[in-house]
Amino acid sequence: MNEKISAAAKAQSIVSNEVSENVIKISHLTEHTTDGASQISTASQELMTLATHLQKVAGQFKV
């Protein structure tokens, strides 16, 4: 009986460690995703500024 309890406790410990490692991986991926989203936001704002400038310059031409 004690052997079964010990084996079950070891199995649970292994699974617990795997879950912990996966939570850490998820946390790191979340940080990378947040950084990527921030970079996309910055790039989008820069593109909007360039598009506005291009629209103003193109509006100066007469057809």
N, C-alpha and C positions, 0 to 999 in steps of 0.2 A: 504494500500500500504506500509506504513512504517513498519507494522508488518511483511510483507513478506520479506522486505529488511533486517529487523533485524534477522529473522529466517534464511535467506540465509547466512547472515554474521556469525551467530553462527555456522551454519553447516560447512561453509568454515574454520572457526577457529578450529573446532574439527578435521576436516580432515587434516588441516595444522599441528596440534600438533601430530597426528598419523604419518604423513609422517616424521616429525622431529624425533620422537622416533624411527621409523624404520631405518632412516639414521644413528642414533647413534648406533643402534644394528648392522647394517651392518659394521660400522666402527670398532666396537669391534670384530666382527667375522673376519674381515680382519686382525686385529692385531694378533689374535690367529692363523690364517692361516699362516701368515708370520713367527711367532715364530715356528710353527710346521715345516714349510719348512726349516727353518734354522737348526732345530734339525735333520731333515732327511739328510740334506746336510752334517752335521758334522758326523753323524753316517755312511753315505756312504763313506766318506773319511777314517774313521777309519777301515771300512770293507775292503777297497781297500788296506790299509797298511797291515792289517792282511793277506789278500789273497796273497800279494806279498811276505810277510815273509814266509807264508806256502809253497808257490811255491819254494822258495829258499831252505827251509829245506827239502822238499820232493825231490828236485833235487839232494840232497846229497846221497840219497839211490841208490844203484846199484841193478839191477834185474839180 
